[in-house]
Every structure is written in structure tokens, then in C-alpha cells.
Amino acid sequence: MTDEPPLSMEMVVANAICVAPKSREVLEAELGGDVAPLSDEAVMLENMIAMVNRHGLLVAQLAIVPDTRAELLASMPDAVKRVPAWMEARVNGAATMTARLFVRGLAQLLGEHRRAIERVTAEQVDKPEPIEEWLAAAPLPGGGEEESNSEAIAAVGQAIAAHAEALVEIARDFDQLRGELRDPR
């Protein structure tokens, strides 16, 4: 038995958000032996997708309303496989993932996560204003032709950061609720 206190949900979420990116060797081993060596760009894209995917899994774990939790636990693990822009590329035989296609797909995935974060926040967070402000300050990229690649990538980064802040705040609220439920006073 250990004397360490149990981790708070806030710490669990913060630790999950801060997972180190995978190396090229680890990613290539996971993809299997018959895959061509990954470029630096491919390694970065794989790690970015994994990070955003973790955000979706975290929001599902943080949901406490039974219907919401069940729905998110069912949908979030496979969300990356359902990104419309990337599915279209697979069906139409796009040979490579272009920066524009990647950003468009990432924007679609972030949109699904944003809706889940907003739903969980509305259903269970006692003081949602900080989360609402972070999300409002980081609009999702459109991924359309009107945005330059650098503008879209900057918007993706801002959205990812806002989602991370929101997840930590949802976890903090979760810990407070759990503490209130345990407090015998």
C-alpha cells in the first residue's frame, strides 16, 4: 500500500494532455513493417492527430450525465476514422495528405470535440464562463480556400489549446463535485 493520495481528475487530465509525442521508430513499429519510412511531417501529423484524439477520449471520460457519457464513450474512440475530409480522400484515392486536407479534417474533428466539450460544460459545470470565454476566443478554422495554410494552422493550435484548458477546467469542476459528494459535513 502506498501513502500517495489518489490523483485528482484534474491531474489525470493534465497528465494525459502532456503525453510526450511518439518517435518515428515507435510510430513506424505501430504501423507495421510494410509501411514506408515516415517523413518528419508525417510524424508530426500522426502525433497531432493522437493528441486531438486524446482530447475526445478525455471529454467522454469526464461526462457524468449517463446519456451523454454513453454517447461520447461510443463515438469518441473512432472519431478520427469518421472525419469526412479524410474519408473522402481515402475513397477517392488521394495519394498523400496535403496540408489543406489535413487542416480541413482536423477542423472537422475539432468541431466534433468542441460540440462535446460545450455539451459537457452546459450539463455539468457549475461556473462555465471561463470555458465559454476560452472557446469563444479560439474559433475553429474553416479549412476552406479563404484561409491561408498558416492562418488555418494557427487557428488549429488556438483551438487545441482552448480545448485543453476547457478539459482541465471540466476536470477541476468534476473534482469539486466529487469532493462535495464525499464531504460528510
C-alpha positions as CSV (number, residue, x, y, z in Angstrom):
1,M,0.0,0.0,0.0
2,T,1.2,3.5,-0.8
3,D,0.9,6.7,1.2
4,E,0.4,8.7,-2.0
5,P,-3.0,10.4,-2.2
6,P,-5.2,9.4,-5.1
7,L,-4.8,11.6,-8.2
8,S,-7.4,14.2,-8.8
9,M,-9.2,14.1,-12.1
10,E,-7.6,17.4,-12.9
11,M,-4.1,15.8,-12.6
12,V,-5.2,12.8,-14.6
13,V,-6.4,15.1,-17.4
14,A,-3.3,17.3,-17.2
15,N,-1.0,14.2,-17.4
16,A,-3.0,12.9,-20.4
17,I,-2.7,16.2,-22.2
18,C,1.0,16.4,-21.6
19,V,1.9,12.9,-23.1
20,A,5.1,13.1,-25.0
21,P,4.9,12.7,-28.8
22,K,5.9,9.3,-30.2
23,S,9.2,8.9,-32.1
24,R,9.4,8.0,-35.7
25,E,10.6,4.5,-34.7
26,V,7.6,3.9,-32.4
27,L,5.1,5.1,-35.0
28,E,6.6,3.0,-37.7
29,A,6.6,-0.1,-35.5
30,E,2.9,0.6,-34.7
31,L,2.0,1.0,-38.4
32,G,3.7,-2.3,-39.3
33,G,6.7,-3.5,-41.2
34,D,5.4,-2.9,-44.8
35,V,5.0,0.8,-44.4
36,A,7.5,3.2,-46.0
37,P,9.6,5.3,-43.6
38,L,7.7,8.2,-42.2
39,S,8.8,11.8,-43.0
40,D,9.3,14.4,-40.3
41,E,6.0,15.9,-41.4
42,A,4.1,12.6,-41.2
43,V,5.5,12.0,-37.7
44,M,4.3,15.5,-36.6
45,L,0.8,14.9,-38.2
46,E,0.4,11.5,-36.5
47,N,1.3,13.0,-33.1
48,M,-1.1,15.9,-33.7
49,I,-3.9,13.5,-34.5
50,A,-3.1,11.4,-31.5
51,M,-3.2,14.5,-29.2
52,V,-6.5,15.7,-30.5
53,N,-7.9,12.2,-30.3
54,R,-6.9,12.0,-26.6
55,H,-8.9,15.2,-26.1
56,G,-12.0,13.4,-27.4
57,L,-11.4,10.4,-25.2
58,L,-10.9,12.7,-22.2
59,V,-14.2,14.7,-22.7
60,A,-16.0,11.3,-22.9
61,Q,-14.5,10.2,-19.6
62,L,-15.3,13.5,-17.9
63,A,-19.0,13.3,-18.9
64,I,-21.2,12.4,-15.9
65,V,-24.7,12.6,-17.4
66,P,-25.4,9.0,-18.2
67,D,-26.8,9.5,-21.8
68,T,-24.0,12.0,-22.7
69,R,-21.3,9.7,-21.3
70,A,-22.6,6.7,-23.1
71,E,-22.9,8.6,-26.4
72,L,-19.4,10.1,-26.1
73,L,-17.8,6.8,-25.0
74,A,-19.3,5.2,-28.0
75,S,-18.4,7.9,-30.6
76,M,-15.1,9.4,-29.5
77,P,-12.8,6.3,-29.8
78,D,-13.5,6.1,-33.6
79,A,-13.9,9.8,-34.3
80,V,-10.6,10.0,-36.2
81,K,-11.8,7.3,-38.6
82,R,-15.0,9.3,-39.3
83,V,-13.5,12.6,-40.3
84,P,-15.4,13.5,-43.5
85,A,-12.5,15.1,-45.3
86,W,-10.1,12.2,-44.6
87,M,-12.8,9.6,-45.5
88,E,-13.3,11.4,-48.8
89,A,-9.6,11.3,-49.5
90,R,-9.5,7.5,-48.8
91,V,-12.5,6.8,-51.0
92,N,-11.2,8.9,-53.9
93,G,-7.7,7.6,-53.6
94,A,-5.8,10.7,-52.6
95,A,-2.2,9.6,-52.6
96,T,-0.9,12.0,-50.0
97,M,-2.3,14.0,-47.2
98,T,-1.9,17.6,-48.2
99,A,-1.6,20.4,-45.6
100,R,-5.0,21.8,-46.7
101,L,-6.7,18.4,-46.4
102,F,-5.1,17.7,-43.1
103,V,-6.2,21.1,-41.7
104,R,-9.7,20.6,-43.1
105,G,-10.1,17.2,-41.5
106,L,-8.6,18.4,-38.2
107,A,-11.0,21.3,-38.2
108,Q,-13.9,18.8,-38.6
109,L,-12.6,16.6,-35.8
110,L,-12.1,19.7,-33.5
111,G,-15.6,20.7,-34.3
112,E,-17.0,17.4,-33.1
113,H,-14.9,17.7,-29.9
114,R,-16.0,21.4,-29.5
115,R,-19.6,20.3,-29.5
116,A,-18.9,17.6,-27.0
117,I,-17.0,20.0,-24.7
118,E,-19.8,22.5,-24.9
119,R,-22.4,19.9,-24.1
120,V,-20.5,18.5,-21.1
121,T,-19.9,22.1,-19.9
122,A,-23.5,23.0,-20.2
123,E,-24.7,19.8,-18.5
124,Q,-22.4,19.7,-15.5
125,V,-20.0,22.6,-15.0
126,D,-21.1,24.9,-12.2
127,K,-19.4,28.0,-13.5
128,P,-19.0,27.6,-17.3
129,E,-18.0,31.2,-18.0
130,P,-14.2,30.7,-18.2
131,I,-14.6,27.7,-20.6
132,E,-17.1,29.6,-22.7
133,E,-14.6,32.5,-23.0
134,W,-11.7,30.3,-23.9
135,L,-13.7,28.6,-26.6
136,A,-15.1,31.9,-28.0
137,A,-11.6,33.3,-28.2
138,A,-10.4,30.3,-30.3
139,P,-12.8,29.9,-33.2
140,L,-12.4,26.7,-35.2
141,P,-10.6,27.0,-38.5
142,G,-12.9,26.7,-41.6
143,G,-10.3,24.8,-43.6
144,G,-11.6,26.5,-46.7
145,E,-9.7,28.2,-49.5
146,E,-10.3,31.6,-47.9
147,E,-7.8,30.8,-45.2
148,S,-4.1,30.5,-45.8
149,N,-2.4,27.4,-44.5
150,S,-0.6,29.5,-41.8
151,E,-3.9,31.1,-40.7
152,A,-5.6,27.7,-40.6
153,I,-2.8,26.0,-38.7
154,A,-2.6,28.9,-36.2
155,A,-6.4,28.6,-35.6
156,V,-6.0,24.8,-35.1
157,G,-3.3,25.5,-32.5
158,Q,-5.5,28.0,-30.7
159,A,-8.5,25.6,-30.7
160,I,-6.4,22.7,-29.4
161,A,-5.1,25.0,-26.6
162,A,-8.6,26.2,-25.7
163,H,-9.9,22.6,-25.7
164,A,-7.0,21.6,-23.4
165,E,-7.8,24.4,-21.0
166,A,-11.5,23.5,-21.1
167,L,-10.8,19.9,-20.3
168,V,-8.7,20.8,-17.3
169,E,-11.4,23.1,-16.0
170,I,-14.1,20.5,-16.5
171,A,-11.9,18.1,-14.6
172,R,-11.4,20.7,-11.8
173,D,-15.2,21.1,-11.6
174,F,-15.6,17.3,-11.5
175,D,-13.1,17.1,-8.6
176,Q,-15.0,19.8,-6.7
177,L,-18.3,18.0,-7.2
178,R,-16.7,14.7,-6.1
179,G,-15.3,16.4,-3.0
180,E,-18.7,17.9,-2.2
181,L,-20.4,14.5,-2.5
182,R,-17.8,12.9,-0.2
183,D,-17.8,15.7,2.4
184,P,-19.8,14.5,5.3
185,R,-20.5,18.0,6.7
